[in-house]
Amino acid sequence: MQDTSDVTRRLWALCGVLRNEGVTYHEYLNELTYLLFLKLAQELDMEDRIPGDCRWGELSASSPDSILSRYAEILHNLGAADDEVVQTIFADSKTGINSGESLMQLVQGIEDIDWYRARQNGLGDVYEGLIQKNAQESRYGAGQYFTPRPVVEALVQVTAPNNDDVVYDPAAGTGGFLVAAGLGAATGHTSPPKLVGIELVRDVQRMALMNLLLHGLDGKIILGDALHQDVDENGYSVILTNPPFGAKGALTAEQNERLEYQTSNKQLAFLQHVYQNLSEGGRAAIVVPDNVLFEGGTAAAVRTKLLESNRVHTILSLPTGIFYATGVKTSVLFFCADGTTEETWFYDLRSGQTSFGKRRQLLASDLNEFVSAYGSDPFGRSPRIETDRFKRLTREELTAGGNRLDFAHVRSTDRPIGSSSIVDLLDDTRSLREELDSALSGISEIEKILTRHFQDREGEALGR
């Protein structure tokens, strides 16, 4: 049987056609999204959502001479469709394909896939596989918008959103957390929760909507900057998010007005945004770079506020090398708006671990022990047992340590796991190597594009 990974590989192979058309890595998914939407709308019996003259059959039946103009017309018309989701996906859409022959080749390649068998394995997984493939292939792809699926699924599993919840992701990216939350509730034989996300980048919002749609989920993805949004009056009962990493970047005066602690650090701004928008009794899981957990100044003030106004019950130190195009050490903060912090449990998934990256990707099984240790209560109240990897600190101990929330602080008063300093050094070295490999790959891609552009211009000059 043709599984979704095989379909993903076949679709990604079609990007060779796009590459020959001068389409760059970050545009691949846009081009495939447009075409796949038309084909999968047919496969999923959703063609009633789009006008009859804009459907896959109309495009695939076009002649080589007319297909390019017909496609441009379809994109334009879908951008004004009556269906709000379809209209949003195709708003301002345009193609970078300039050859009718290339477009015919793409259409035929998509047509040749055995969609009947692929449908039995889940067409939503095909699209999510493409997002992951794009993230893996280039630092200029969707990596900054993609959280590894095992991490997403583990966070959703332990926080267990249900149909009574409103799930919010202020940095929605391609919609991974919202899709997993919706599907997780469906697996538990309940209707999906209400799903709400905000995404800053127009093309990525398009991907997130497509991702929800192909998984059979309804949700709202707002185009905009979450840090410019007013605090929600009612709040959200579940917040799951992985805000953008990166160095400090200036926040506008308007953004800072919404924060209790003004900052130029977007990670600290997003952390404040999350706990400000969490409804009473709600629960949150947010991925943060480790510096948020131990830096002084504003970071320390934000942590103190978080500990005093929320119950920070669990912190998970993630392995290095699991996020594309970054070697930053990261952790996950789990907290609930149901009281103040009395104790915090620290789980170390980093020390003594195999180096993760392109050669050894993180698997769901790598997080099984953490999920088990977290327990079945989504609010982090399950009985827990200390192990070499799972440690508990009281509020008094946290205060004595300056409210630091990094596992290295926990280990400083406890026996380290193996030769942790050596392991961490190896991890850093391997992460740097992965990052350099990714950078060289990106430079090579740019070089190829510029070379093709120069050759085309040179050919045009000779032809005059």
Secondary structure by P-SEA (a helix, b strand, c coil): cccaaaaaaaaaaaaaaaaaacccccaaaaaaaaaaaaaaaaaacccccccccccaaaaaacccccaaaaaaaaaaaaaacccaaaaaaacccccccccaaaaaaaaaaaaacaaaaaaaacaaaaaaaaaaaaaaccccccccccccaaaaaaaaaaaccccccbbbbcccccaaaaaaaaaaaaaacccccbbbbccccaaaaaaaaaaaaaacbbbbbbcccccccccccccccbbbbbcccccbbbbcaaaaaacccccccaaaaaaaaaaaaccccccbbbbbccccccccaaaaaaaaaaaaaccccccccccccccccccbbbbbbbbbccccccbbbbbbccccccccccccccccccaaaaaaaaccccccccbbbbcccbbbbcaaaaaaacccccccccccccccccaaaaaaaaaaaaaaaaaaaaaaaaaaaaaaaaaaaaaaaaaaaaac
